[in-house]
């Protein structure tokens, strides 16, 4: 439910004049999508739909072909999910992995992101890492 | 790996939807425009609330500087009225001359005021969505302008929204006139446009730095950019000081 509300808010807020805020919204959408697929061993329909929705919003905002992310990223993410579940990593490493994966995917869309994030304003990105850790701490232990 | 049949089913649906939209891009554009229309409708109550709150705060913050601003505005208004009367005098004379030669009155260019929905910074792509569509008279190929500077052209329309490709997009191409000669130019996804060829001529173009490239229309001449040189190659540099809150769609019909 929290993710759904966040998705709706991010969908509405995107498009303001601030480049930093738009970057932050896209990065949050990536994180929500990846978290939904990776936070548990078993993937439920609701989680997968959130992943599809977040991918769809990113594609809308970045003018990519619709449903490209849901098709291309699903299988690699399922493999990563298998990898994480089998090794039973610490929550911090899992959240860091989601965070880095999101950055790499973001870089695929916009190669100018790395020069931009050197600005101090982008420090707020690390709140997302903390939120990922909290999400995994409270909901990530349900291994079937 | 996929331990849920419903998830697999959703993946299959996504796959076939993606394939359909990739094979028929026109449908993809329509879906995109309709979602943006839905987004703009969802935003309306929040924008209204924001407007009301901002307005309320502005009223609270009203101070004595307003009287000074009003005085300045009155002075400016008087000056503008003088300029306006002078311009009316000139244009009336021109309109009379136009009537003599053309047997009809001077046609004024028609345009529609628009605003952007979605990304206004054009960070991730070279196109944007506007809040007017075919219901407002926007057609594919119309120009989006800021004063006389061309910002882009309409790529596709729905009833209430349209997609615009900017002049910097690699998909943008147009015929421009420089020193009364016609050239074909194309966007490059960079900050400049490149010259493809001179229209209907094999002569080597002779550009000078700062030459203005114009797009000639029936009622108005639009400005696309100025000639510059990058590594001795002529390019067109567009005006970067575009006011995106003042965009208009210009239709030549």
Interface residues (C-beta under 8 A of the other chain):
Chain A: X11 X12 X14 X15 X16 X17 X19 X22 X23 X26 X42 X43 X44 X45 X48 X49 X52 X60 X61 X62 X63 X65 X66 X67 X68 X70 X71 X74 X78 X79 X82 X109 X110 X112
Chain B: X1 X2 X3 X4 X6 X7 X10 X11 X14 X15 X17 X18 X21 X22 X28 X31 X32 X35 X36 X39 X42 X43 X46 X116 X117 X118 X119 X120 X121 X123 X124 X125 X127
